[in-house]
């Protein structure tokens, strides 16, 4: 608080020595000293315990690092499981796709085809005429008719 008063006295003393007639040099404006000097700031009433804050910050940093490690471990485990599943799927597909020999037909019982029980199809005459609604229409054809 004392240095503030000394600074104010210095500034006020220099401004009064500049004015020889004793008037202020602002013509009714606030003097330069009032603009430069700020009011004293309130003292912080909350005690700052730096050691306690450092301990809490270290604990928080440790928690964040542990969480990141767990996430990384979980991701690697998931990728490993996915890789194993893909390998099992590939093995299963390879087993299914192996060509296997067909059984030999029995030649001791010859195959005799049976006549179908369905009715034979009835043939129809083809339609060579084009219906009127499907004909190609052009401007000249309509103009002539």
Order of alpha helices (4+ residues) and beta strands (2+ residues): alpha-alpha-alpha-alpha
